[in-house]
Amino acid sequence: KHRRRTSRAQFKLLEASFYENTKPNATMRRWLAQKLGMTPRSVQVWFQNRRAKAK
């Protein structure tokens, strides 16, 4: 298993979502994951890391 970097398009949508809501629920994470071709888990981790970065 290799670590996948987020593409620019993925990053844009994730950042926009983060701006709207820093803690998306499972439904939102699933929707984002499906839209971005990521796993809900990878979306969850991205948000965790993004919140840590925002501190």
Buried (B, 14 or more C-beta within 10 A) or exposed (E): EEEEEBEEEBEEBBEEBBEEEEEBEEEBBBBBBEEBEBBBEBBBEBBEEBEEEEE
